[in-house]
Amino acid sequence: MGYLKTNEFAGTDFKRVNAMEKATTTAIICLACVGILGIVTTPDVQTVAEEQKHYCEMVRLGREHTDLGWPDYRGNYDTTCMEPR
């Protein structure tokens, strides 16, 4: 007598089921990693605003004292950093 690959009662190929479980588990792990990476790498609005404020302060300082601040390397100081009048 030889060994059966399938369950006689359910007709299930256990090798195929194990492969499907591995593929499903791998897909779930990959999706979870991508989701976590997306959450971790997305800058929040407060951080972006703080970086913009720091950039504006440094460029303003650079215009007043060229040896202390930064040049306007983004080229947008006049449009993004000027206070509305």
QUIZILIN-V195556 format. One line per field, one symbol per residue. phi: phi as a letter, one per 20 degrees, with the letter a starting at -180 (. if undefined). burial: # if it has 16 or more other C-alpha atoms within 10 Angstrom, else .. Layout:
phi->???
burial->???
This chain:
phi->.eeeedffedmeefffffffffffffffffffffffffffeffeffffffffffgffffffffecfededfffemcffeddfffd
burial->......................................................########......####....#........
